[in-house]
Amino acid sequence: MLKLGGGGGGGGGGTTGHAQLAGTGLEGEEAAFEVARLGNQGETGGGGPGWECAGIPGSAPEVGLLEAAAAGLAGGGQGVEEGREPVGEGEERRARHPPAPAPRQLNRKPQGGSGEIRTPENDLQLGRLSWCPRAAPPASSMDDGGGQPERSAPHASEAPAVNGLLHNGFHPPPVQPPRLCSRGPAGGGDAAPPRLPLLPELQPQSPPPQHESPAKKCRLRRRMDSGRKNRPPFPWFGMDIGGTLVKLVYFEPKDITAEEEQEEVENLKSIRKYLTSNTAYGRTGIRDVHLELKNLTMCGRKGNLHFIRFPSCAMHRFIQMGSEKNFSSLHTTLCATGGGAFKFEEDFRMIADLQLHKLDELDCLIQGLLYVDSVGFNGKPECYYFENPTNPELCQKKPYCLDNPYPMLLVNMGSGVSILAVYSKDNYKRVTGTSLGGGTFLGLCCLLTGCETFEEALEMAAKGDSTNVDKLVKDIYGGDYERFGLQGSAVASSFGNMMSKEKRDSISKEDLARATLVTITNNIGSIARMCALNENIDRVVFVGNFLRINMVSMKLLAYAMDFWSKGQLKALFLEHEGYFGAVGALLELFKVTADQ
């Protein structure tokens, strides 16, 4: 017999001398009948359907279940005390409100038939129950606010009998207890206690009313969608803020769906249109259309990669434009590398409300170079060299496969020069460098010729003759220095002829620009050759914006590497000369998003 009261064996008794079934207001023998009725919905030790809660289907109880339960308990030797009659079929039982707070079950595990005596005292000590006030049960609904719809029960004739109790086939009674939560049917042979409602904080909550603007909703949705796919929200940028130039790469998605286009906020559309429909931005910003990588797949999206540059002295105007276009509403973090990422960090934060994610420029340089070389240049190789560099008539550009690049000497020619020995993707060292780089060339040309831009300086250098400015070997020896293999045309002293007033009066600005370019290039080539010999590396890769539209320097470096090494060293060049740092910063954006 299932006893309730004084610590009943089924776990459904109270702490006083009489039984009370939590959530129904029933006491004494009536509680015993109610436990039997509830058990027939799957809570008996014999298994069966569980409670209809948290999406678990179950059958609906009926008043007739009380009569069947009474008969089943009597037949199985588990009846109630004599002298009390069960409620007959068709009679209604009024719900009684509990006079005191009832225990709620927090986390009950299925019983395994271990014989454990389940009482509120034991459950409370073991942390399975907590005391809290509970409202009166609803009078005419199976739902207690959880939002679960009622389900029609199968026909009573199809319901099997277990331990003399019917499991299903009943209609809901006029007066019903609140729905009790269950994670599944109880196991073992012990009768399960009635399950108690979830705590208020565990009840399903309706979402709070949304009062945000459509633009904010769109941004939140884009960030949620991007988080699920481990990709950052658009727009995608990478920046390399150098001492002379700012290099910016922008990924333009070409696979935008109609739904995405409809949900895009206006400033995102305006930024994409502004960047992709123009080739010049203001007086100094330029998009290198000839370098655009088309039909590229990055982070699961297809699109085009654009390459944009502008002078570092215009950085404040760029930050101000980002503030005016409310860029921070689209992108809270911008991946940037180069010295300017540190120099302008505070300006980005204070003026444009943007947080820079600062990256090491040499890490980004190597990562960006390897990536661009792996995807190629719109079906063509990214890397190339000059064949027959010592013969101007036969010298021509040839593609080079850089699939197995290690080890290589990487010479980054920007405002200054850094020389790296790269042994693998993550294993490199900075061997040395020089302060005489592209910034030196442009600065001297501005002083000597009055030019204003790098393009103007190169144009003047292409028309000049450096031999009018430099002192050559033949100017000293009258010819070649044969003992050491020095040709008479080799430079013995850069700007050596400028000691003569007569020479100074006869030279042109173009000659000075050409002599400046040759001086800087020869110095870089000489240092790179010595580093390659010391590191025992036979491939030297030259990159950096000093080589942009600078065919004079590239051929001069190719000649120097080949001539002074007697053909042992090969000078290699890349199409996207100075943008690899920015590409590496863009790649880091995807890594940062994945980590987050």
N, C-alpha and C positions, 0 to 999 in steps of 0.2 A: 504494500500500500504506500502510495506517495503521500508523505506527511508534510504538512505546512504548519509552521509554528514551532517556536522554541528551537530554531536551527534545523529546518527541514532538510531532508536528504537531496532534494532536487535543486537546491540553490534558489528557490523562489520564495522562501519564507522570510518573515521579518524578524525583528529583534525582541518582540514582545511575546506574550503567551498566546496570541492568536495570529492567524496568517492574513497577510494582506498582499494582494497582487498589485505591483506598482503599475500605475497608469490606468487602472480600471476602477479603483475605489471599491473592490470586492474583498470581502474578508471571510475567514472561516472556511466552511465546506464550499461555499460558493467560489472562493478562490481556487480550491482544488479542482472544481469542475472547469474553471476558466483555464487553469494550467493544462488540463487534459485537452480542452478545446484548442488551445494554442499549439500544443505539442503535435496535434494531428496535422498541422500545416507544415511539418518537416522538422520540428524541434525535438522529437523523441529520439531516443538512442538508436532506434532502428533505421535512421536515415530518412530520406525523402526530400521533397522540395523545401528549400530554405525560405526565410522570411522575405516578403516582397519589399526589398529596400535596396537602394544603391544599384538599381537596374537589374535585380535578380527577380525573375518572375515567380509567382506563387499563386496558390488558389485562395479564393475569398472564403472566409468563414460564414457560418449561418447559425441561427438560433438552434436549429435541429441538431447541431453538433453537440450541444450539451447533453441531450438525451442519449445520443450515440456514445458519448464519452462515458456516461454513467453506466451504460450496459457493458461497455468494453472493460472498464475498470473492475466491475463486479465479476465478469467472466474470467479475467486474468488474475484474480486474487489481489487486485490493487484498487478495491473500491473505497468509498468514503465511509465515514462513520454512520451507523444506522440511526434512525430517528429523524433524519432530515430528508426531504424529498427534493429531487432535482427539478429544475424548471421544465415544464413540459413544452412540447412543440407549439409554437404559435404565441407563447407568452413573451412579453417584453421585459427586459431587465433594465432598470434605470441606472445610468452611470453615476457613480459616487465620487465626489471630489475628495482627494486625499487631504486629511487634516494636517499633515506635516510634510516637509520636503522629502522626496523619495530619492534613493540612490540612483545615479546614472552610471551605466557601464561604459567605460572608456575604450577598452581594447580587449575584448574577450576572445581567446583562442578556442578553436573547436575542442570539445572534450574527447578524450581518447579512451574512456572507460576505465580510468585508473582507480575508480572508487573514491575519488576525492569528494569530501563533503563541501558543497558549494553553498555558502551562506553569505549574506551581505557583510557580516563581520570579517569573514575570511577574505572576501574579495576586496574589502576596504583596506585590510592590512597588506594585502599583496599588491595594492595599487590598481585593482581592476575596476573599482567603483569610486565614484566621488559623490559627495552630497551637495545638492544644489536645488534651489526652488524649481518647481515645474508647474506649468500652467495646466488648467483642466483640459481633458481630451476633447476633441471635437465630437459633436453628437451625431453627425450624419455623413461623415466622409472617412474614407480609408487613408487619405493623405493628411500628413501633419505639417504641411508646408514645404515638403521636399520637392514638390513639383512632379511626382510620379503619377501618371494616369492610371485609372482603374482598368483592370484586365478581366475579361469575362472568363469564368471558370468552365472547364469541360463538364460533360454530362455526368450526373451522379452515378449512373449505372456503370460507367467505365472506371470508376475510382477503385483501386485495390484497397484491401483491408490489411493493416499491420497491427499486431497486438490487439486486435479487436477494435481498432479505431480507423475510421475512414480518413483518407488523406485529402480528398478534393471533392469536387462536384457540388459545392454548396454556394448559395447566394449570400451576400452580406446581410447581417442582421440590422434591424432598425437602429440599434445602439451599438457602437463599435469603439474599441480602444484605439489609442493612437498607434500609428504604424511603428513597428520596432525594427531596429537596424540589425542586419546580420551580414556576415561575410561568407556564409555558407552553412550547410547543415552540420549539426553536431555529430560527432562520431562516438563509437563505443556503445555501451548498453545503458548508460545512465540517462535519465530524463533531463533534458536541458532546461535551464531556467528561462523565464520570459525575458526577452531582450528589451532594452530600454532605449528611449530616444537619444539621438545624437545631441551632443552639447551644442549650444547656439553657435559657437564659433566654428563648429564643424558642419553646420547645415549649409546646403548650397545657397550661395548669395547671388542675388541679381546684380549685374554690373552697375556701377554708379552712373548717374546721368552724365552724358558727354556734352560739354559746352564749349569745346575747343573749336577753333576756326577750321574750315576745310583744309587749309594749307598745313596746319599742324597735324591734323588727322592723317593727311597724306604722308607727311614726313615720318610719323610714328609707324604707319603701315609699311613704308618702304624699309625702315630700319628693322622691323620685325621680319619681313620677308627676307631681307639680306642676312639677318642673323641665322635664320633657318638654313640658308644656303651657304653660309660661311663666306659671304662676299660683302664688301662694304657698300653703303648706299652711294649712288651717283651724286656728284661728278667724281671721276677718278683723276687725280693729279699726282705728279712727282716733280719735285723742284731741286735744282742744284744751284745754290746761290754762291757764285764765285766772286773773286776780287774784281773782275772786269765785266763779266757777263752773267746774267741769270738765265739758266736753261730750264724750260718748263715742258713737260710732256703731258698730253691730255688724251685720254681714251674716249673716243666718240662711239657709243653703242649704236649699232646698225640693226639690231634684232629686237627693237622695242615693240612690244605688242600694243594692240589698240587699247587694251585696258590700262597698260602702263602710261601710254601717251595721254589718256584721258585724266589720269590721276596725278600727272606731273604738275608741280607747282610752277607758276609763271617765271619766277626768277631762275629756276633750273633750265627751263626752255630758252630763256633769253641768254644765259651764259653759253649754252651749247651753240646757239645761233651766232652769237657774237664771235666766238672763237673759230668756228668752222666756215663762216661765210666771209671772213676777212683774211687777207694775207699780210696786212700791216695794221698796227695798233698804235695810234698816235704818230709821233715823229720817229720813234726809235724801235718800237716793237715789230718783230718780223716773224712770220710763220714760214718755215722752210718747207714749202710744198713738195719740192723734189725729194725730200727725205721721208715723206709720209708712208707709213706701213699700212697696207690695206688688207682687209679680210683677215684680221688677226683675231685669234681666240685667246682671251685673257680671263682667268677666273670664271670660266664657263660661259662668257658672253662674247659675241662676235662684233667686231667693229674696226675702226681705223685709229691708228696712233699718230697724233699730231705732235710736231716739234716746233717749239716757239722759243724765241730768245729776245732779250732786251738788255740794255746796259744796267749794271748794278747801281749806277747813280740815280736811276729812275725807280728804285725800289720803293721809296716812300709813296710815289704816285700809284704804284701797283697796290700797295696796302690800302691806300685811301679808296681806290676803286673797289676793292674787295669789301670795304665797309659800306660803300654806297649801294652796292648790289646785294647787300645783306647775305654775303657768302656764308657767314657763320650759321645761318638757319638751315643750310644744306649740309655743311661739313664741319664738325666740331674739331677735327684733328687733321692737320696737313703734314704729310711726310716730307721732310726737307733735309738736304745735306749740304755740304760746303761750309766754309767759314761764316757765310752770311746767315746760316740757320741759327747760329749763336748770337751774331751781332744784332740781328733784327728780331729776335724772339720777343723781346719786350714790346716792340712796336706792333707786332702782329697781335699780341694779347690786348694791349691797351686801345689800339685804334680800330682793329677789325674784329675783336673778340674771337680770335682764332688761337688755338693751342697748337704749337709746332711740335711734331714728333721728330726730334733731331737724330740724325744718323751719321755714322762715320763715312767720310767721302771716299776713302779708299775701298772700304767694304762695298759700297754702292757701285763704285767704278767697276770692280771685277764682276760683281753679280750682273750688272747691266750689260757689260760687254759679252759675257758668256750667253746671256739670254738672247740678245739681238743676233748674235752669230748663229745661234741654234735655230731661230725662226727664219733667217735669211732676209734678203732685201727684195721682197715682192717677187720671189722666184729666182733671184740671182744671189750669188755668194756675197756675204757682207765683207769679207776680207779679200785683199788684193795686194799685188806687188808690182814692181817695174822690172820688166825683162830688158836686158842689155842697158843698164843704167849708165855705163861709162861711154856709151855711144849715143850721142844726142839724136842722130838720124834714125837709129834702130830701136831706141827706147820706146816701149809701149806698155800699157797697163794690162795686167793679166790677173784672173781670179785665183785665189788661193784657198785651199780647204783647211780649216782650222778645227777639224773634228777632234784632233788629239793635240791640244795646244801646249801641254806641259812637258818640260818647263819652258817658260817664256820670260823675257825681260820686257816689262810693260813701262813705257815712257809716257807719262801724262804731261802734256805740254799746254799749260794754261797760262795764267798770269806769271806764275813761276813754274818750276819743273820738279816732279817727283819721279823717281825711278824705282820700280818694284821688281823683285824676283818672285815669280809666281810658280809654285810647285804643284798646287792643286786648288780646288775651288775654295777651300778654307785654310790653306797653308800658303802664306806669302810673307814677305818682309820688305820693308823699305830700305833699299841699299844706300841711296844717296839722293841728292837733288841739286838744283842750282837756282839762284835768284834771278838769273838772266833768262827770261821767258817771253811769252807773248806780251805781257804788260810792259816789259822793257822795250820791245820793238815799237809798240804803239806810242809809248811816252817819248822816246827819242825822235820818232818821226814827227810827232806834234811839235817838238822843239825845233827840229832842223828844217822842216818843210812847211810848217803851218797848217798841216792837214788836221781834220777833225775826227775822222772815223777810221776804223780798221780797214774797211773796204777802200777808202780813199788812199790810205797808205800803201796797200797792196797794188792798187792800180798804178800808182806812181812808181813803185818798185819794179813793176813789170816793164816799164819803159826806160829804166835807168841802166847804167853800166858801173858796176862796183869797182872795176879795175882802175877807174879814174880816182877813186878815193883810197883804196887799199894799196899797200906796198907789197909787191909780189916777190917770189923767189928770184925771178929773172931780173927784177929791179936791183937785186943785191948781187947775184952771181952772174948776171948777164945771160943766164940760161938755166938748165936743170942742175940740181945738186945730185949728181949721179951716184955718189957713194951711198947715199941713203935712199935713193929712189925718189927724191923730191922733184916733181916737175916744176918747170919755170912758171907755170900758170897758177901754182899753189900760192895761197895767201901767206905771206911771211909776217905781216903786221896789219891788222885791221885798222883802217883810218890812218895808216902810216903816211900817206901822201899829203895829209892835211897840215903837216908841219910847214909845208911850203906855201907862201902867200900866192905865188903864181898858180899853184894847183887849186888853191881855194877859190881864186877868182874865175877859174875856168870850169868848175863843176856846176852841175844843175841840181835842183831839188830831187829830181828823179834818181840821179846818181847817189845822192845821200840816202834816199829811201832804200835803194837796192843794196848799198853797202851795209846799212843797218840790218836788213833782213839776212844777208849772208853771214854777218858777224854772229848774230844770235843763233842761227841754224848750225853753223860750224861748231860753236861751243857746245850745244846740246848733243850733236852727233859725236863729238870727241869723248864726252863724258859717258855717253851710252855705250860706245865701243869698249872703253876700258872696263866698265861694269860687266859687260857680257863676257869678256875674257876672264875676269876674276871669278865670276859665278859659273863659268864653263857652260854658258847657254848660247846656242847658235841662232835663236829666233828672237828678233827684237821687234816689238809691236809698238808703233807710235800712234798715240791718240791725243785728243785735246783740240780746243777751238783755235789754237794757233795755226793748225793745219787747214782750217776751213777756207775753202776757195784759194788755197795757198799751194799751187802746183810747183812754184819755184822751190819752196822749202822741201816738199816731199821728194822731188827728183834730186835735190842736192843731198838729202839724207840717204837716199837709196844709193847714190854714187859713192858717198863717203863710206858707208858700211861695206859695200862690195869692194871698193878699191883698197882700203886700208887693211881689210881682212883677207885680201887675195881670194875673194869669192866664198869665204867660209861663213860670213854673216849675211843674213837676209833681212832686209828692212820690210816690215809688213805694215799695212795701213787698213783702216776701216772706214766705211762709207759715212757712218753717223759719228764723226770724229769726237765731238765734244758733248754728246747727249747721254753717255752711258751712266754717268752719276745720277741724272734725273730718272732714267729708266730703272736703275737700282732702287731709288727711293719709292717709285711706284710699285715695284715688286714687294717692297717691305710693307706697303699699305695692306696688301692681301695677307701677309703673314700676321700683322698686328691684329687684323680683324678675325682671323682664324683663332689666334690665341685668346682673344676676348670672348 
